[in-house]
């Protein structure tokens, strides 16, 4: 079983130190951080050759510079490219499967999938 989590801090050194502390703690209980799943990123600037932002649980979390805020940046959480492609593929598969079905059946099936996806990615009221 794996668990996903994110550590956010404005100072990259704090994030690196937290990763080190977490790895030490996991080692004590016989677990480890998987290098292929562990990524240190900056949400506003390029870091270590990687573009700003990161994907987490289907979302892309990224900051953009804007002059209209006190902070000088705005944080956007939106569906990741991979999530969008997966959703599109699922809708296309449904259309293929329901190709000969009545239009009402196709629409009903698509509606449930689209509503579920939209609810998951909705940021209203969260």
N, C-alpha and C positions, 0 to 999 in steps of 0.2 A: 504494500500500500504506500502511496506517496501523498505528500501534502504540499500544497503550494502556498507560498507567502511572499510578501514584499516588505522590504525595509526601505523607508523613505527618510531622507535627511538632507539638509541643504549642504552639508560638508561631506565630501566624498571620503575623507579619511575616517569619519565616524561610521560610514557604511562599510568600509573595508574592515574596520575594527570589529563591527558587529558580526560580519561574516566569519571572521576568525573566532570570535567567542562562540558563535553558534556551532561552528565545526568542532571546536573542542568539546562542547557540551554533547553534541551528537556522538562523538567518538566514545565518550564515557558510557553511553547506552548502546553501543554497538551499531550505530548508524553513521551515515555520511551524507554530505551534500554532493549531488551528482554534478560533476563539472559541465556536462553537456546541457544541464538544465539550470545552471547557476550563471547569472549574468549581472554584471554591474554596469549600469547605464546612467547617463545624465538625461534628464527630461527636456532640457532647453538647448544644450550645446552638444556637439560631437564629443564623444569620449572614447578613447582607446580605439580610434578608427571606425567606430560605429555611429550611425545616424542617431539623432536625439530620440528619446522615447523608448518604450518597451511594450511588448504584448503580454497581457496577463488575463487568463480566464476569458479569452475571446475579445478582450478590449485592447485598444491601443491607447496608452497613456502618454501624453506628450504636452509640452509647453511651447507656446509661441510668443515671441516678443511683440508687445503692443505698447504704444505710448499713452494710451487712454486710461491706464490703471496706475495706481500708486506703486504697485510692485514691479511694473514694467514687463509683465508677462501674463499670459492667460493659459490655464490648464484645460485641455480638452481630453475627455474620455470618449472614445468612439469605437464602433466595431472594427476589429483588425481586418486587414486584407484577407487573411486566411479564413476568418469567420464569414466574411461576405461571400467569398468564393464557395465555401462549403454550403452556405445557405442557398446560393444560386443553383448549385449542383443538385441539392435536394429538391428544389422547386422544379427544375428541369426533369428530374427523375419522376416526380409525381405527374407532370404533364405527359411524359412518355407512357407511364403506367396507365393513366386514365384517358389515353388517346381516344378510345372508342366508347368511353363511358358518357352518360348524359352530362351536359354542361353543368347542371346543378351539383352533381357529385364531385366534379373536378373543382368547382369553386369552393364547395364546402371543405374539401381536403386542403386546398391551398390556403383558405382562410385560417384554419386552425394552426397550420405551420407558420404562417406570416404573423398571426397574432402572438403566438408563443415567442417568436424571435423578437418581435417589436417590444413585447413586455420585458423580456430579458435585458434588452439593450436600452430601455427607457431610463432616462436619468431623472424623470419627474417624480417628485415625492420620495426620493431615496436619500 
